[in-house]
Structures are given as C-alpha cells and as structure tokens.
C-alpha cells in the first residue's frame, strides 16, 4: 500500500524550467508566438511530464493539460488564444444553477463560465499579441483550478447536471478504507476531547484542536470534492476578521466537522481519489513566513504544558506544520523537513499506511533518534546543491520527549540559510 501525502506544489521551479520561462518571454517579445507557446508547455509540464500533450501544424498550435479531474484544451492560431474545460452536461436549463454560474463569474479575473450547447464550460480567450506568457499562465491557472473544483460542487448541488469525462484515478480499496477510517476516527476523537473542555476557558486550545484536525485531514488524507469545500469554509470562516468571538467560531467549526460525520461511507468515499495536476493552489513563500508561524505559535505552548495539557501542546506543534502545508508553497528543504513532524505525532497512521520508517515508538514512548537524524541529514544533503549554505544542526535537538523535540526541531528549522 503506497500513499502520497500533501497537495501538489509547483511553486519553486527547477532551474531548467526557469530557463524555459526566460526563453519563452524572449520569444514573445520577438513576436515568435508559436515558438513561445511551445516553450511555455515545457514550463508548465510537471516532473513526470505526463500532464500535457502538444500537437502542432502550420497554422495552429494545440495542447491540452490535466488539472485534477478535468482536461483543459488550448488552441492557438495566428491571431487568437483560446482555452476551455467542459464541466458538466445540463439536461435542461435551470435558474438556480445559472444564477450560480453568474455569481462565480464575478469572482473570476481571466475566464468565465459559459453554456455551450448542452454543456457547462469555463473559457478564456485573448488576442495572441496581448497574451504574454504571464497572462496566459495566470489565466490557465485560474481556469483549470476552478474547473477541477466546481465540477464536483455543481454536480453535488444541482440534480439537473450530469457528469462528463472525469480523469480521476481510483485508489485501491484498502487505501480508501484506511482514509475513511482515519477521517472518522480523528474527527470523533477531536470532538470527544473538546466535549470535556470548558469552551470559555479553553477557547484557544479548542481552536488549535479543530484547526490542526483540518490540516491533518487535508495533508495526510488529501480528500477532494465536498470534503475539501467544507474544510475551506471552516478555514475561511475562522480566519475572517469580524466581530465573532473564538467561542462562536469554535462552535461553527465543530458543527461543520459533525456534519461531515453524518455523511454515509459511500458519500465520503467519493472524495478519495488520485489525480494528475499542473497548477498548484498554493502561493510560493520563502522561509520568513514559516519562521513567523513558528515563533507566533510556540509561545502559546508553555501554559498548556504547565497545566498538564500536553496533548493540546502537541496539537499546537502539529498545527504549525499543518498550517504551513495548507497555506504555503515552500522551498523544497523546508517542505521536506516539515514532513518529519506528522510521523512523530501520528505513528499509528503511518504504521497502518505501511511506512517502514517509524520515527516514534508509542509502546516505549521513545523517539527513534537514529532514524530522525538520518532523515534530516538526507534532506540537507539533497538540498545543498541548490542552497550551498544549507545546514541543520541535529546536535541542537532534544530527544527526551516529543514536545521538547518538536520545539527544538522548529527552532533549528527557522534559522536555515536558504540563499
């Protein structure tokens, strides 16, 4: 059983891809448009190279690429650039879903939802002379991410819509069952823990419990469709600056997680599948925002440790990594180092997922020091080619408890030199 963790990120391109981008821009300025956009397809190709197909003739250039469950078709003539993804088939026109498409259009900058015969599609077009590489990149990113997200949501909400070709890759039944079981287990455990806490005295701790749960589910179980939509609403409502107090926001988060539990197994299993991806939903950041998250949250741990709530302190430490994975497209060494956190906190999950390298032995309540140091050293050695000053001093790590280890781990991580 092989499980991959986290969302696809292409925020920090390899040098060869950056060279493609420079060449692409130069060719556009020379008005060699077909040559420019051929190079553009190399820039957006993912590491496996199986996300994009290119065909060309004397008068046009065509390519298609995959974003999640959708295929986007791009046609470039000597005068125009057009892109389109088909979302769903509509058996008959309906005011509710047409209103929804109009509302969605107000949120878009480059593309638009349209009706094409009996199909809903999302489209972008531009004159070729105005479609410089930066514009095309962000237009295709917006179009493809919206197409991938909205097909599940629109089909789930409006019965008059029918699915069209979907490019999802089914998981093995064993993997789907594992994801489903841990989804229910983690939500139930968190809600049970919260039920034993005073919601006014522990409002901050309850927020950490719920948000770390959200990030854990997103990173380790990587659901799609309706579950992702529910979790996005949870995150957005919590971090929206308004007059609501933490107690009220916590209550709303609890209700939404409880709502997920009311879904049948069959409904939840529909959200677990693999996809191929071209564009990341995350924006790139350097180390400083990650360091800020570390500093701002580690200072909240002491009170919970002093008052014998080590379990909440551990969830705060989990929150730091989860928040960064959920919100940031990080540089490769930072991303890979943060992957140490979850196996230390959740060894049961990784053991059931078939991970042979156990970083924390629950029965002996002991960290696997050689495995942790080896993992960190491998990450650093793989990163020094791109970051010559990269060092991580494992001698500064404390291994007497998980809490002390993770605090020392984060404090060392935030001092990395990534020049």
N, C-alpha and C positions, 0 to 999 in steps of 0.2 A: 504493500500500500504506500503510494507516494503522494504526499500533499505539499503543495506550494503555498507560501504564506504571503499576505500583503497584496496591495494593488500594484498594477503595472506602473512604472515611472520611467519616463524618458527625458527627465528634466535636465540632466547633465550628460550631454552627448559626448561620444568619444572623439578624439582628435580628427579621425578620418571623416566623421560626419560634419564636424565644424569646417573642415576644408571644403567639403561639398557645398556647404552653405555660402562660403565666400565665393566659390566659383559660380554658384547659382546667381548671386547678386550681381557679379561682374557681367555675366551673360545677359541678364535682363537689362542692365544699363546699356549694353551694346545692341539691344533690341533683337537678340538671338533667342526669341521666346521659346521655340520648341526645344532647343538645346538647354535652355534654362530650366524648363519644367521636367525634362528628363533627369537632370541632376537633382532636382527637387524631390523626385521619388526616391532617390538614394538617401537623401537626408532624412526622410520620414520612415524609411524602412527600419523595422525593429531588428534586434540582434539575430533572430533566427531567419529573418529575410522572407518569411512565408506569409506576410501580411499584405503584400502588394503585388499586383500584376500590371505590366505595361505592354501596350501594343501601339505601333505607330505606322503611319502611311505617309504619302507625300503631302496630303492636305490636312491631316489631323493627328492628334496625339490623344490616346485614351489610356487611362489607368483606373483601376479600382483597388480599394483597400478595405480592410476589415477593422471594425471598431466594435468589440463585444459581439452582440448578436446580429449586427447589421453590416451590410456591404454598401459602400459609397462608390458611386460611379462618377468619374470625372471625364469630361470631353473638352478638348482644347482645339479650336480651329484657328485660322489665321487672324480672326477678329474677336473671338469670344472664348471665355472660360465658363463652363457650366458644371455644377456638381449636384448630385441628387441621391437621396436614400429613400426607399419606399418603407413606410412604417406599418401600415395595416390596410386591409381591404374593408370598405364600408358597403354593406348590403343596401342601405338606404340612408339618405341624409337625415341628420338629427340635430336639432337646435342645441342640445346640451354639449355634444362633442364639438360642434362647430364653434360655439362660444369658447370652449376650452382652447381650441386652436388659435383663436383670435387673441385670447389672453396670453398664450405662450409667445405669440409673435411680438408682443410688446416687450418681452424680455430678451429678444434677440438683437444682435448688432449687425450681423452679416447675412444671415439666412432667414428663411421664412417657411412656415408650414403652408402647404397648398393642397388642393384637391385635383387629382389627375385621373380623369375617367372615374373608375370606381375605387380609387386608391388614395390614401393619405400619404403625402411625401413631404420631405423637407428639402429645400432647394437653395442654391446660391448661384449667382451668375455675375459676370463682370466683363467689361471690355478687356481685351488682352493687354492693351497698353497701360491700363490702370491697375492690373492685377500683379503688383510687385510681390516678390516672394513672401514678405512679412504679412501682407494682406491675405494671400492665399493660405498661408499656414494657419492663421487665427480663424479664418472663415471655415476651413475644413475641420479644424478642431472643434469649433462651436457646433457645426452641423452634425458631425459624427457622434459627439458625446450626447447631444440632445436626442438624436435618433436612437441610440442604444438605450437611453434611459426611458424615453417616452413610449416605446413600443410596449413594454411590459405594463406601464402605468395606464395607458389608454385602453389597452385590451382588458385589463383587470377592472376598469371602471365602467366601460360602455359595452353593453352586450351586442349592439349592432355592428361592432367591429370584429373582424376576423383576422387571424394571424397570416402573414405571408412568410416567405422563406426566412428561416431563422438559422443562424450559423453557430448555435450553441453546441458545445461538446459535452456529452453526458459524463458525469462522474461514475465510477464504479459504485455499485450498490453499497459496498462496505464503507466507502468514503462518505457517501450521502448519509448513511445511518449514523456514522461517527459524528458528523457535523450536526445532524438533527439532535442527537442525544446530548451533546455538549451545549447546544443552544438552549435547550430546555433546562438542563442541569444548572448552567451558570445563571440564567435568569431567576430560576427558583431559589437558588442559594443566596443570591443578592437580595431578592425581595424578602426572604426569611430573615436575613441578617438585619435589614432595615427595620423590620417589624418589631425588633427588640430594642430599638434605639429611640430616645426622645427626639422627636422631629425638630424641636426648637433648640435644644442644647447641642445637638449633633448635626445641624443643618449642613455645615461644611463637609463633615465626614460622609454624610449621605450623598452629597453631590459627587464626591470623589468615587464612592462605590458605584453609583449609576453611570458616571461618565467613563470610568475605567472599564466597566462592563461593555459599554457601547464600543469602545475602541478595541477591546479584546475580541468581540464578536466580528468586527469588521476586518481586523488584521488576520486572525487565525482561521476563521470560518469563511471569510470572503463571500458572503451572500450577495445575491443580485436582486433585481426586481422590487417587490413590495417591501421586503425587509429593509433594503437599503433606503428606500424612500422614508420609511418610518424612522430609521435612525438619523437620517439627515434632518428630519423635522425636530427630533429630540435635541440634536446639537444646536440647530439654529435657534430654537425657542429658548434654550438655556443661555446662550451667549448673546442674545439680543439685549441691547441696553434699553431697559424700560423700568417701570415702577414696581414690577413684581418682585417680591422677596424670595429668598432662596427656598423657604419652606414651600411656597406655592409652586415654584419651578420644579422642585423635587417631586412634589405630588403629581405634576403633569408628566414628568419622566416615568414615574412608577406606573401610571395609568397606561402609558404607551407600551411599556415593556409587558405589562399584564395583558394588553390587547394582543400582542404577538403570541403569547401563550394560548390564547383562545382559538388560534387557527389550528386546523387539523394537520396531521402529519403530511397528508398529500399536498395541502396548500403550501406548507413550509418547504417541502422537498422541491417544489417548482423553482425555488430561489437558489438552489445549489447546482451550479453547472460551470463548466470551464468555457473560456472564450479566448480568442486571439485579439490583440489590441495594438493600436497605432499611436493614439494620443493619451497622455496621462491627464487625469483630472486634477493633479496636484501642481502647484506652482513651485519653482525652484527657490531654495533658500541656502545661504551659506551657514556657517557654524553659529554665528551670533544669536539668531532667534532660538536655536536649540539650547544654547547656553542660558539664555534668558528664562526659558521654560524650566530648566533645571534649577536655577537659583531661586526663582519665584515660588517653586513648589517644595523644594527640600526644606525651606524654613518653616513649613507647616507640619513637619513630621514630629518634632520634639514633644509637643503636647500629648499626642496620641500614644507615644512610647511611654512617657512619664505616667500616663493614666491607664496603662495596661490594655491599650487597644492596638497591639502590634499588628493585628490583621488589617486595620484601617491604614496604619502606617505603610504596610506592604502594598496596599491598593493605591496609595498616593505615589509610591515608587513605580508601580505599574502604569499609572496614569501618565507619568512623564513620557515614557516610551510610546504609549498608545497615542497620546495627543500629537506627538511628532510624526508618527507613521500616518495618522489620519489627515493631518493638515499640511505637511511639508514634503516636497520632493528634495531629499537631502543628498549631499555628496556621498559617493559610494562608501568610503570608510566609515562615515558617521552612521549611515543606514545599516551597514553590516555589523557594526559594534552594538548598536541598539538591539539587534536580533539576539544578543546574549540574554536580554532581560526576561523575556517570556519563558524560556526553558527553565530558568532559575525559579520563577514564581509558580509555574504551572507544569511541573514534571509529569503529573498523571496524564495530561492531554498528550504530551509529546511521546510518552511511552506507548499509549494506545495508538498513536498515529504512526508508530513504527520507527521512531527516531532512535538509533542505536547509541547515540552520544547523550547520556543523561548527565546534566550539569548539577542536579541537586537530588540527593537520596533522601526521600521522605521518611523511610523507615528508620534510618540512622540520624536523620536531621542534620545532614552534613553535606557541605558543598564539595563538588568534585574539582579540587584545586588544579590538578594537572590538566584536566580537560578544558577548564576555563582559560587557563594561561595559554595553552596550545591554540585554542580557538582565536584568542586575541592576537597572538603573535602571527598567525596565518593571515589574518585580516590586514595587519600592519604591513607585513612583507609584500602582500599583493597590492598595497596602495602606494608604496614608496616610489614606484616608477612615475606615477602622476604627481605625487606630493613628496618631494625629496626630503622635506623636514619633518615628515610624519613620524611621531614616536608615541608610544603608550607605555608608561612605566608600571608594569604589573607589581613591582615591589611596593607600590603605594596602596595596593588593595588590601582590604581587611576581610578575613575569611571566618571570623568567629560566629557570624550569624548572617542570614540573608539580608536583613535590614542594613547592617553595617557594611556588608559587601556592596550592595547596590548604591548606597550613599557614596562610598569611596570610588566605585566604578564611574558614577556620574561626574564626580568632582574631577577625576582624571580626564574623562572624555571632553569636558568643556574647555580644557586647556590645549587641545590638539592644535598643531600648526599645519594648516592646510593651504600653504602658499603655492 
